[in-house]
Amino acid sequence: MAELDEFTRQGLESLRQSVAEALERKRRLGQYAVFWKDGRVVFDGADAPDRAEASESTSEADHTKA
């Protein structure tokens, strides 16, 4: 990967720090997190829905939009 200029590097580091803080906050509150990993949606956390539950709730939400 090519070297990043200083401004880009700082921006990327800021984004990484913000995401780490948000995930830590969700962990402390006992909330699950949803993210993309290896080409798949991942639900992570003690109360995370399984894949079937998540698909159903997403489909229901799509149908209720006006």
Beta strands, then each sheet from edge to edge (+ up, - down):
strand 1: 33-37
strand 2: 40-44
sheet 1: 1+ 2-
end
